[in-house]
Structure formats: C-alpha cells, structure tokens
C-alpha cells in the first residue's frame, strides 16, 4: 500500500496498532453513563461536561469522555426513561400486592413505603400465608432500592418526564 507523503506507517499499520492498543486498554464499563447519569445531571448545574469528565478521571479513575457526559445531559429524556424502565418492575410487583398503581407507588414513594410497612407489620404475626405475603412485600421494597437511592431531584424529574407525560398522552 502506498504511504502518503511524510507518513512512516500505512493506514493499515495505524489501524492494526489502534486495535492492539484498544485490546490492552482497560475496558470502559458498559452502563457507566447510565449509572452515573443522575449525578452527572446534578453536577452539570455547577460544572461543565469537560470538568465532570476530568474530575471522574482524576478522583475516581473512571474514563468517561466529556462528549459522553455532554450527550447524556443533552439526551436526558432517554436516560430518565431507562431509570423508569429499571424501577418499574419493582413498582409493578408491589402493585400486585398492595392494589396501588405502579406509577402511584413511584410518584408517592414515602406514602407507598409507609403503607407497605404497615401492611407488612400486620401480616408478620399472621398466618403462614400472611407471613409469606409479608416476605413478598420486602422483596418488592428491595426491588425499588435503586429508586429509593436516587436523589429527590432526579426522582422528581423522572416522575415529571415519564409518569406525568405518560398520563397526559
């Protein structure tokens, strides 16, 4: 293959070297942006995408390009939908046990968890069947762990973008 003037390596040589280097580099964890999105979005109010990227690399040894950070901020509806899709099965599971709708459980987290705790307490000292239902309530609560751990601001935005929008359609 002819080499352009001034180049010591052919494009094939460069390409092969790039592939070799990529296989030796630490892989980027799939879903890293998904997992960090809530925190990236909040941090983006005070930091640029470039600053967030630099902080992650410097302080946490996570390589996430400023372009990826900026894209997550720009396409936040997609990320809110992913959060909603991940937590919905837990809410739907609790829906079958409590009679409240899954969206109401997510939208009124504290009220729903208080009702589930009350129901759990009633069933805990009941018959074997009621105790089994109490254990199922705990399983449902554990399934909502991601939702519970999200910052309030992110939960509220997710409700606004996914639940409220869905009801308006």
Order of alpha helices (4+ residues) and beta strands (2+ residues): alpha-alpha-alpha-alpha-alpha-alpha-alpha-alpha-alpha-alpha-alpha
